Protein backbone atom coordinates (compact mmCIF):
# COMPACT_ATOMS: atom_id res chain seq x y z
CA UNK A 1 0.00 0.00 0.00
CA UNK A 2 2.81 2.44 0.78
CA UNK A 3 4.41 2.07 -2.62
CA UNK A 4 1.11 2.73 -4.35
CA UNK A 5 0.70 6.08 -2.61
CA UNK A 6 4.02 7.47 -3.86
CA UNK A 7 4.35 9.54 -6.98
CA UNK A 8 6.81 8.30 -9.58
CA UNK A 9 10.28 9.02 -8.20
CA UNK A 10 8.80 9.71 -4.75
CA UNK A 11 10.63 8.92 -1.54
CA UNK A 12 9.38 6.91 1.43
CA UNK A 13 10.64 7.89 4.89
CA UNK A 14 9.92 4.97 7.19
CA UNK A 15 10.36 5.30 10.93
CA UNK A 16 10.07 1.94 12.67
CA UNK A 17 11.43 -0.26 15.42
CA UNK A 18 14.28 -2.65 14.63
CA UNK A 19 16.32 -5.22 16.54
CA UNK A 20 19.95 -6.25 16.22
CA UNK A 21 20.55 -9.28 14.07
CA UNK A 22 21.64 -10.61 10.69
CA UNK A 23 19.65 -10.63 7.46
CA UNK A 24 16.67 -12.91 7.89
CA UNK A 25 16.28 -12.20 11.60
CA UNK A 26 13.01 -10.80 12.91
CA UNK A 27 11.40 -10.81 16.33
CA UNK A 28 7.75 -11.87 16.15
CA UNK A 29 6.05 -11.15 19.49
CA UNK A 30 3.44 -13.72 20.49
CA UNK A 31 1.05 -11.05 21.73
CA UNK A 32 1.95 -7.38 21.99
CA UNK A 33 5.37 -5.79 22.02
CA UNK A 34 5.73 -3.04 24.62
CA UNK A 35 1.93 -2.85 24.86
CA UNK A 36 1.77 -1.63 21.26
CA UNK A 37 -1.12 -3.33 19.48
CA UNK A 38 0.20 -2.53 15.99
CA UNK A 39 3.63 -4.19 16.22
CA UNK A 40 3.65 -7.58 14.51
CA UNK A 41 7.33 -7.91 13.56
CA UNK A 42 10.57 -6.25 14.63
CA UNK A 43 13.08 -6.93 11.86
CA UNK A 44 16.82 -6.43 11.88
CA UNK A 45 18.00 -3.61 9.60
CA UNK A 46 19.28 -6.03 6.93
CA UNK A 47 15.94 -7.87 7.03
CA UNK A 48 13.98 -4.63 6.70
CA UNK A 49 16.09 -3.61 3.69
CA UNK A 50 15.45 -7.03 2.12
CA UNK A 51 11.70 -6.69 2.69
CA UNK A 52 11.72 -3.27 1.04
CA UNK A 53 13.69 -4.62 -1.92
CA UNK A 54 11.32 -7.59 -2.32
CA UNK A 55 8.33 -5.23 -2.38
CA UNK A 56 9.79 -3.09 -5.15
CA UNK A 57 11.49 -0.25 -3.31
CA UNK A 58 14.88 0.66 -4.75
CA UNK A 59 17.95 2.29 -3.22
CA UNK A 60 16.66 1.75 0.33
CA UNK A 61 19.05 2.80 3.04
CA UNK A 62 19.13 3.04 6.81
CA UNK A 63 19.80 6.66 7.70
CA UNK A 64 19.83 6.44 11.49
CA UNK A 65 19.44 3.84 14.21
CA UNK A 66 18.75 5.31 17.63
CA UNK A 67 17.93 3.56 20.86
CA UNK A 68 14.41 4.24 22.09
CA UNK A 69 14.49 5.64 25.61
CA UNK A 70 11.82 5.67 28.29
CA UNK A 71 11.54 9.46 27.78
CA UNK A 72 10.07 8.78 24.33
CA UNK A 73 7.45 6.36 25.56
CA UNK A 74 3.85 7.44 25.90
CA UNK A 75 2.41 7.10 29.38
CA UNK A 76 -0.58 4.75 29.44
C-alpha positions in Angstrom: 0.0 0.0 0.0 2.8 2.4 0.8 4.4 2.1 -2.6 1.1 2.7 -4.3 0.7 6.1 -2.6 4.0 7.5 -3.9 4.4 9.5 -7.0 6.8 8.3 -9.6 10.3 9.0 -8.2 8.8 9.7 -4.7 10.6 8.9 -1.5 9.4 6.9 1.4 10.6 7.9 4.9 9.9 5.0 7.2 10.4 5.3 10.9 10.1 1.9 12.7 11.4 -0.3 15.4 14.3 -2.7 14.6 16.3 -5.2 16.5 20.0 -6.2 16.2 20.5 -9.3 14.1 21.6 -10.6 10.7 19.6 -10.6 7.5 16.7 -12.9 7.9 16.3 -12.2 11.6 13.0 -10.8 12.9 11.4 -10.8 16.3 7.8 -11.9 16.2 6.1 -11.2 19.5 3.4 -13.7 20.5 1.0 -11.1 21.7 1.9 -7.4 22.0 5.4 -5.8 22.0 5.7 -3.0 24.6 1.9 -2.9 24.9 1.8 -1.6 21.3 -1.1 -3.3 19.5 0.2 -2.5 16.0 3.6 -4.2 16.2 3.7 -7.6 14.5 7.3 -7.9 13.6 10.6 -6.3 14.6 13.1 -6.9 11.9 16.8 -6.4 11.9 18.0 -3.6 9.6 19.3 -6.0 6.9 15.9 -7.9 7.0 14.0 -4.6 6.7 16.1 -3.6 3.7 15.5 -7.0 2.1 11.7 -6.7 2.7 11.7 -3.3 1.0 13.7 -4.6 -1.9 11.3 -7.6 -2.3 8.3 -5.2 -2.4 9.8 -3.1 -5.2 11.5 -0.2 -3.3 14.9 0.7 -4.7 17.9 2.3 -3.2 16.7 1.8 0.3 19.1 2.8 3.0 19.1 3.0 6.8 19.8 6.7 7.7 19.8 6.4 11.5 19.4 3.8 14.2 18.7 5.3 17.6 17.9 3.6 20.9 14.4 4.2 22.1 14.5 5.6 25.6 11.8 5.7 28.3 11.5 9.5 27.8 10.1 8.8 24.3 7.5 6.4 25.6 3.8 7.4 25.9 2.4 7.1 29.4 -0.6 4.7 29.4 
